[in-house]
Amino acid sequence: MSEAAYVTFDQVQKSYDGKTLVVEDLDLHIREGEFLTMLGPSGSGKTTCLMMLAGFETATHGEICIGGKAINRIPPHKRGIGMVFQNYALFPHMTVAENLRFPLEVRGLDKTEQNEKVDTALQMVQMESFGGRRPAQLSGGQQQRIAVARALVFDPKLVLMDEPLGALDKQLREEMQYEIKHIHENLGVTVVYVTHDQSEALTMSDRIAVFNDGRVQQLATPDVLYEQPENSFVAQFIGENNKIQGSVASREGDNVLVDVVGGGQVKALKAACDDHGPTQLSIRPERIELGDHGDNVVDAKVEELIYLGDHIRTRMTVFGDSNFIVKVPNSSKQNKPSIGETTQVTWNAADCRALDA
């Protein structure tokens, strides 16, 4: 993957009514060969950004470039972009091979080269024997594989994917996540992927842009997003998260002491809060343990246990909040909690981030 920006959004805005900005002052640089996911809830602006890049929507303000060339006024069919949609968008009256051949015919390739590229694309998605079938004779997963093959068959440098796995069941969706990831690794093509599914984004992406209210809240690798969220929205949206409301009482180097709403005090890492005033603490359920050996030791009452194989999802009342989640590892060394018991939970200040309130 090149470090040079291949796709750039420069101060891009989009408004449909001239008043409300669906996308606001977007500056985004996507590297050549990168798998970048635009992640966010419905209405956050991620799909609008993808559609502006594809040419199906026009930016109200700002410039979008591919390979250093401004594309705002270039029609979609001349941008040389591969597209994969949630509904597959295959031609029902054509066979699989004819669907794949169509973008090659449009580009004027001769028959021999068309056949070679169609065969290569079918091999890439492990569908070599399906060329003579029509889309209606394929399962949803098979149709999606063909949609991916069609987006790649003409060797585009950029492929856009809009919620491509949304219509598939859980197991098939997870299989396709790894398949698309491996295809990307083998081809080195630049992929811009849109989803609202955070586990999908974490699994597949080199970097993730988390959208909310038309803005990128944080752009980072999956591990940094999960371990070091920069604000409360990202902490809540990526992975499971316990939040504790409080007010900063004092600062000690990189840490702050926080007076918790409802009583008690917690030591936390100063991440995105002021030295005084309200804050929201963020801590992942797997960073909390049963016991009394960490920087913070808090009384907890066990409300619910859900057995999930490798861990027991334990819902507790902590600081008056009955939705505090602890993931207790399912190992022979670990004492198992029981419903109704009062115990203590512990965590280190470095694992608890003090964010915006």
C-alpha positions in Angstrom: 0.0 0.0 0.0 1.3 3.4 -1.0 1.5 6.3 1.5 0.5 8.7 -1.2 -3.2 9.9 -1.2 -5.0 8.4 -4.2 -8.5 9.7 -3.4 -9.0 13.1 -1.7 -12.0 15.0 -0.4 -11.0 18.6 0.0 -13.5 20.7 2.1 -16.4 18.8 0.6 -20.0 19.7 1.6 -23.3 18.3 0.5 -26.8 19.8 1.1 -30.0 18.6 -0.5 -32.1 21.6 0.5 -29.6 24.4 0.6 -29.8 24.6 4.4 -29.0 21.4 6.1 -25.5 19.9 5.5 -25.5 16.2 5.1 -21.7 16.2 4.7 -19.9 19.1 6.4 -16.3 20.2 5.5 -15.0 16.8 4.7 -11.2 16.5 4.4 -10.3 12.9 3.7 -7.2 11.3 2.1 -7.4 7.6 1.0 -4.1 5.9 0.2 -3.5 3.9 -3.0 -4.1 0.2 -2.3 -5.9 1.0 1.0 -9.1 -0.7 2.3 -10.9 2.2 3.9 -14.3 1.8 5.5 -16.8 4.6 6.0 -18.7 3.6 9.2 -21.6 5.2 10.9 -25.3 5.1 11.8 -28.0 5.8 9.2 -28.0 9.4 8.2 -24.4 10.1 9.2 -23.3 11.0 5.7 -21.2 8.0 4.8 -23.3 6.8 1.8 -23.6 10.3 0.5 -19.8 10.5 0.4 -19.6 7.2 -1.5 -22.2 8.4 -4.0 -20.3 11.7 -4.6 -17.1 9.7 -5.2 -19.1 7.4 -7.6 -20.6 10.4 -9.4 -24.2 9.7 -8.6 -24.4 12.7 -6.3 -22.7 16.1 -6.9 -20.8 18.0 -4.1 -22.4 21.3 -3.1 -18.9 22.6 -2.3 -15.3 21.4 -2.4 -13.4 19.1 -4.7 -13.0 15.4 -5.0 -9.9 14.0 -6.8 -8.8 10.5 -7.9 -5.1 10.1 -8.7 -4.6 13.9 -8.5 -7.3 14.6 -11.1 -10.5 16.5 -10.1 -13.6 14.4 -10.9 -16.5 16.7 -9.9 -17.5 17.2 -13.5 -16.7 13.8 -14.9 -19.7 11.6 -15.4 -19.9 8.3 -13.4 -19.2 6.0 -16.4 -16.0 7.8 -17.2 -14.5 7.6 -13.7 -13.3 4.0 -14.2 -14.6 2.9 -10.8 -15.9 -0.6 -9.9 -19.1 -0.6 -7.9 -20.7 -3.3 -5.6 -24.2 -2.7 -4.2 -26.3 -4.4 -1.5 -28.9 -5.6 -4.0 -26.2 -7.0 -6.4 -27.6 -5.1 -9.5 -27.0 -8.0 -11.8 -28.9 -8.1 -15.2 -31.5 -10.9 -14.7 -31.8 -11.7 -18.5 -28.0 -12.3 -18.8 -26.0 -15.3 -17.8 -23.2 -14.9 -15.2 -20.6 -14.8 -17.9 -22.6 -12.2 -19.9 -22.9 -10.0 -16.8 -19.2 -10.1 -16.3 -18.5 -9.5 -20.1 -20.8 -6.4 -20.2 -18.3 -3.9 -18.7 -15.6 -5.2 -21.0 -17.8 -4.8 -24.1 -18.5 -1.2 -23.1 -14.8 -0.6 -22.9 -14.3 -2.1 -26.4 -12.1 -5.1 -25.5 -11.8 -7.9 -28.1 -13.6 -11.2 -27.6 -10.4 -13.2 -26.7 -9.4 -10.7 -24.0 -13.0 -10.6 -22.7 -13.0 -14.3 -22.2 -9.7 -14.3 -20.5 -10.8 -11.6 -18.0 -14.2 -13.3 -17.4 -12.4 -16.6 -16.6 -9.9 -14.9 -14.3 -12.7 -13.0 -12.4 -14.7 -16.2 -11.9 -11.7 -18.0 -10.5 -11.0 -15.1 -8.2 -14.5 -15.6 -6.5 -14.4 -19.4 -6.9 -17.3 -19.5 -9.3 -15.6 -21.0 -12.4 -18.5 -23.5 -13.1 -21.3 -21.0 -12.9 -20.7 -18.9 -16.0 -23.8 -20.3 -17.9 -26.3 -19.7 -15.1 -28.6 -16.8 -14.7 -28.7 -14.7 -11.5 -32.1 -16.2 -10.4 -30.4 -19.7 -10.4 -27.9 -18.5 -7.8 -28.1 -18.1 -4.0 -27.7 -14.7 -2.4 -24.0 -15.4 -1.5 -23.3 -16.6 -5.1 -24.9 -13.5 -6.5 -22.8 -11.3 -4.3 -19.6 -13.1 -5.4 -20.6 -12.4 -9.1 -21.3 -8.7 -8.2 -17.8 -8.5 -6.7 -16.3 -10.2 -9.8 -18.1 -7.8 -12.1 -16.7 -4.8 -10.2 -13.2 -6.2 -10.6 -13.3 -7.7 -14.1 -12.0 -4.6 -15.9 -9.1 -4.1 -13.5 -10.2 -0.8 -11.9 -7.8 1.0 -9.6 -10.7 2.0 -7.3 -13.7 -0.2 -6.1 -16.6 1.2 -4.1 -18.8 -1.1 -2.0 -22.1 0.1 -0.5 -23.3 -2.2 2.3 -22.5 -5.2 0.0 -23.1 -7.9 2.6 -26.2 -6.4 4.3 -28.7 -8.9 2.7 -26.7 -12.1 3.7 -27.2 -14.2 6.8 -24.6 -14.0 9.6 -22.4 -17.0 8.7 -22.3 -16.2 5.0 -21.7 -12.5 5.8 -18.6 -13.4 7.9 -17.3 -15.8 5.2 -17.7 -13.0 2.5 -15.9 -10.5 4.8 -12.8 -12.7 4.7 -13.1 -13.4 1.0 -13.3 -9.7 0.1 -10.4 -9.0 2.4 -8.3 -11.7 0.8 -9.2 -10.5 -2.8 -8.2 -7.0 -1.8 -4.8 -8.2 -0.4 -4.1 -10.2 -3.6 -5.0 -7.4 -6.0 -3.8 -4.4 -4.1 -6.8 -2.4 -5.5 -8.0 0.7 -3.5 -11.4 -0.1 -1.8 -13.8 2.3 -0.2 -16.4 0.4 1.7 -19.6 1.7 3.4 -21.2 -0.1 6.3 -23.1 0.5 9.6 -21.8 -2.8 11.0 -18.8 -2.1 13.3 -17.6 -5.7 13.5 -17.5 -5.9 9.7 -15.5 -2.7 9.6 -13.0 -3.9 12.3 -12.6 -7.2 10.4 -11.9 -5.9 7.0 -10.3 -2.4 7.1 -6.9 -0.9 7.0 -8.4 2.3 8.3 -11.9 3.3 9.4 -13.5 6.7 9.1 -16.3 6.9 11.8 -19.0 9.3 10.6 -21.7 11.1 12.6 -23.7 14.2 11.8 -22.0 14.6 8.4 -18.5 14.7 10.0 -15.6 12.3 10.4 -15.4 11.8 14.2 -12.2 9.8 14.0 -10.0 8.2 11.3 -7.7 5.5 12.4 -6.7 1.8 12.2 -9.2 -0.7 13.8 -7.1 -1.3 16.9 -6.5 2.4 17.6 -10.3 3.2 17.2 -11.2 0.4 19.6 -8.4 1.0 22.2 -8.2 4.8 21.9 -11.5 6.4 21.0 -11.2 10.2 20.8 -14.7 11.0 21.9 -17.8 9.5 23.5 -19.5 8.8 20.2 -16.7 6.7 18.9 -16.4 4.8 22.2 -20.1 3.9 22.2 -20.3 3.1 18.5 -17.2 0.9 18.2 -17.5 -2.3 20.3 -19.2 -2.8 23.6 -18.4 0.0 26.2 -19.3 0.9 29.7 -19.8 4.6 30.3 -19.6 6.3 33.7 -20.7 9.9 34.2 -18.7 12.2 36.4 -16.8 15.4 37.0 -13.0 15.9 37.0 -11.8 16.7 40.5 -8.1 16.9 39.9 -5.3 16.0 37.5 -2.3 13.8 38.2 0.1 13.7 35.2 -1.6 11.8 32.4 -4.5 10.8 34.7 -7.4 12.5 36.3 -9.4 11.7 39.4 -13.2 11.8 38.6 -16.0 12.2 41.1 -18.7 9.8 39.8 -22.3 10.9 39.6 -24.0 9.0 42.5 -20.9 8.9 44.7 -17.4 7.4 44.5 -14.2 8.3 42.7 -12.4 6.8 39.7 -8.8 7.2 38.4 -8.8 7.4 34.6 -6.5 8.3 31.7 -7.0 11.9 30.5 -8.0 11.4 26.9 -10.4 14.1 25.8 -11.7 16.0 28.8 -10.8 19.3 30.4 -8.8 19.5 33.7 -12.1 20.4 35.4 -15.8 19.9 34.7 -18.0 17.1 33.4 -16.6 14.0 31.7 -17.8 10.6 30.5 -15.5 7.6 31.3 -15.2 4.8 28.8 -14.1 1.3 29.7 -14.3 -1.9 27.7 -16.0 -4.9 29.4 -13.0 -7.2 28.9 -10.7 -4.8 30.7 -12.6 -5.3 34.0 -11.8 -8.1 36.3 -13.3 -9.6 39.5 -11.1 -8.8 42.5 -9.4 -5.9 44.3 -6.0 -5.5 42.8 -6.2 -2.7 40.2 -6.1 1.1 40.3 -9.9 1.2 40.8 -11.8 -1.2 43.1 -15.6 -0.8 43.1 -18.5 -2.7 44.7 -20.7 -4.5 42.3 -23.9 -6.6 42.4 -24.4 -9.4 39.9 -27.7 -9.0 38.0 -27.5 -11.4 35.1 -25.2 -14.1 33.6 -25.1 -15.0 29.9 -23.0 -18.0 28.9 -21.2 -17.3 25.6 -18.7 -20.1 25.4 -15.3 -18.4 25.8 -16.6 -15.9 28.3 -19.6 -15.2 30.6 -21.3 -11.9 29.9 -22.0 -10.6 33.4 -24.4 -7.7 33.9 -23.8 -5.8 37.2 -25.0 -2.8 39.1 -22.0 -0.5 39.5 -22.3 3.1 40.7 -26.1 2.7 40.6 -26.0 1.6 36.9 -27.5 -1.8 36.4 -26.2 -2.2 32.8 -22.5 -2.3 33.7 -21.0 -5.3 31.6 -18.1 -7.4 32.6 -16.7 -10.2 30.4 -15.6 -12.9 32.7 -13.2 -15.4 31.0 -14.6 -18.9 31.0 -11.5 -20.6 32.5 -10.9 -23.2 35.2 -8.8 -20.6 37.2 -11.5 -18.0 37.3 -14.2 -18.0 40.0 -17.6 -17.8 38.4 -19.9 -15.1 39.8 -23.5 -16.0 40.8 -26.7 -14.0 40.4 -27.5 -11.8 43.4 -24.1 -11.9 44.9 -22.2 -8.7 45.9 -18.5 -8.7 44.8 -15.8 -6.3 43.7 -14.7 -5.4 40.3 -11.3 -3.8 39.4 -9.6 -2.0 36.5 -6.5 0.0 35.8 -6.5 3.8 35.1 -4.8 3.2 31.7 -7.8 1.2 30.5 -10.4 3.8 31.5 -10.5 6.9 29.2 -11.9 10.2 30.4 -13.7 11.7 27.3 -16.1 14.5 26.5 -19.3 14.6 28.6 
